């Protein structure tokens, strides 16, 4: 994925709550794995989908 360090995006409280809910679900899903990998990529994808 590309760097987006200099981009500022306004996110409403509703969007932040939706992002938190999706991230927590993704993390919970990974906890069941013996070798949980790729959670950072999953979180980045969730954020990208929510702010587009």
C-alpha positions in Angstrom: 0.0 0.0 0.0 1.2 3.5 -0.6 2.3 6.1 1.9 -0.3 8.6 2.9 1.5 10.3 5.8 0.7 13.9 4.6 -3.0 13.4 3.9 -5.5 14.8 6.4 -9.0 13.5 6.4 -11.9 14.5 8.6 -13.7 11.6 10.1 -17.0 11.9 11.9 -17.7 10.2 15.2 -20.0 7.8 13.5 -17.3 6.8 11.0 -14.7 6.4 13.8 -17.2 4.1 15.7 -17.7 2.0 12.6 -13.9 1.8 12.0 -13.3 0.7 15.6 -16.0 -1.9 15.4 -14.6 -3.4 12.2 -11.0 -3.3 13.5 -12.0 -5.0 16.7 -13.8 -7.7 14.8 -10.8 -8.2 12.5 -8.5 -8.4 15.6 -10.8 -10.9 17.3 -10.8 -13.1 14.2 -7.0 -13.1 14.1 -6.8 -14.1 17.8 -8.2 -17.5 16.9 -5.3 -18.2 14.7 -2.1 -19.9 15.9 0.0 -17.4 13.9 -2.0 -14.3 13.5 -0.4 -12.3 10.7 -1.5 -9.5 8.5 -3.7 -7.6 11.0 -2.0 -4.3 10.1 -2.9 -4.8 6.4 -6.4 -5.6 7.4 -6.7 -2.5 9.6 -5.3 -0.3 6.9 -7.7 -1.7 4.4 -10.7 -1.1 6.7 -9.6 2.5 7.2 -9.2 3.1 3.5 -12.6 1.6 2.8 -14.3 3.8 5.4 -12.7 7.1 4.4 -13.2 6.7 0.6 
